[in-house]
């Protein structure tokens, strides 16, 4: 079972060798809280840097201390303006590269554009483009958390440490959900069944899967390589060639595979952004007799009217980590709770800087986790 770092390990976090510089690449003050917490755990001061927007909306970065020959860790949390966030990170990485930093490690808890990691119709794999830009700018290592698809690590030609937030979420379930032994872990779609199974097996709980909910049209999920060539005339096709047509899918009525009656339902996923699917899942679970409904996710984007919709829904509590700042959303919706994951990020930074093994942070993590 997962477990968080013991007390003696946490005490060692303050022991770092010299030559470490910690920067926050975000110009938004609300996004710097995580950086300050990590710095406190490491026992170091935040590096001196100015990040701001020019009147013409250009991003300017001015590093105000020497980074020559040092290990530079750049912490970047995604703000509402994701494209500005990316430019801040790229410009700061390049500034450190041209200032002769020994190594430049990006600490990006939520990797932006991670949902655009597959070819759809005639679109593009944007997360691959972003990975190439980061490497080209001068990044030598990346620390991130719960990538939307683990295969995104293959887009980089530098080391990538994909940390997990599940130990902290599991601990929250055990300590904060009353009578969690009577709970059931729920996957709101078959696509998230593996994550739900991982949680259920570690907590020794049952699992339920909601099947038949509204999904993207099948045409939105293809990889774009099936388009037929342009046909100038009927004679262009060989008369004996008959390509079979794929039978279109038909959504079955919504069903819940598993017993949720009279039990606490815990819906788990990696990202909660557009909450419509979570609200629909909560309504389905209530109809099937669920006692209470919790939603747990690593990254709480909570865009648009998500706080209001959650407040008015059948969901009793939404638990997310602080990979993304959401203080404003918490003021709008008291149901939103935060789990701090700065401990594991701090330990990852300490271990990389001191040249220690990272395997301690990946204990008991299987290929399917």
QUIDAZI-V126035 format. One record per backbone hydrogen bond with DSSP energy under -0.5 kcal/mol. NH is the residue of the N-H (numbers start at 1). CO is the residue of the C=O. Records with the same first field share a line. If there is no record, write none. Layout:
# QUIDAZI-V126035
NH->CO, CO
This chain:
# QUIDAZI-V126035
10->6
11->7
12->8
13->9, 10
14->11
15->12
16->14
21->71
22->45
23->21, 73
25->23, 75
29->27
31->28
32->29
36->32
37->33
38->34
39->35
40->36
41->37
42->38
43->39
44->39
47->22
49->47
50->62
52->60
54->58
57->54
60->52
62->50
64->48
69->100
70->67
71->19
72->70, 103
73->21, 71
74->72, 105
75->23, 73
76->74, 107
82->80
85->81
86->82
87->83
88->84
89->85
90->86
91->87
92->88
93->89
94->90
95->91
96->92
97->93
98->94
99->95
100->97
101->96
102->67, 70
103->70
105->72, 103
106->104, 141
107->74
108->106, 143
109->107
111->109
112->110
114->111
116->113
117->115
121->222
123->120
126->124
127->116
128->125
129->125
130->126
131->127
132->128
133->129
134->130
135->131
136->132
137->133
138->134, 135
139->134
140->104
141->104
142->159
143->106
144->142, 161
145->109
146->163
152->149
153->150
154->151
155->152
156->153
159->140
161->142
162->160
163->144, 161
168->165
169->165
170->166
171->167
172->168
173->169
174->170
175->171
176->172
177->172, 173
178->176
180->177
182->179
183->180
184->264
185->206
186->266
187->208
188->186
192->189
193->190
196->192
197->193
198->194
199->195
200->196
201->197
202->198
203->199
204->200
205->200
206->183
208->185
209->257
210->187
211->209, 255
220->217
221->218
232->230
236->233
237->234
241->238
242->240
244->242
255->211
257->209, 255
258->256
260->258
262->289
263->260
264->182
265->263, 292
266->184
267->265, 294
268->186
269->296
272->299
275->273
277->274
279->275
280->276
281->277
282->278
283->279
284->280
285->281
286->282
287->283
288->284
289->286
290->285
291->263
292->263
294->265
295->317
296->267
297->319
298->269
299->270
300->298
301->272, 299
302->272
306->303
309->305
310->306
311->307
312->308
313->310
316->293
317->293
318->335
319->295
320->318, 337
321->297, 298
322->339
323->298
324->321
330->326
331->327
332->328
333->329
336->333
337->318
339->320
345->341
346->342
347->343
348->344
349->345
350->346
351->347
352->348
353->349
354->350
355->351, 352
356->351
361->358
362->359
363->360
365->362
366->364
369->366
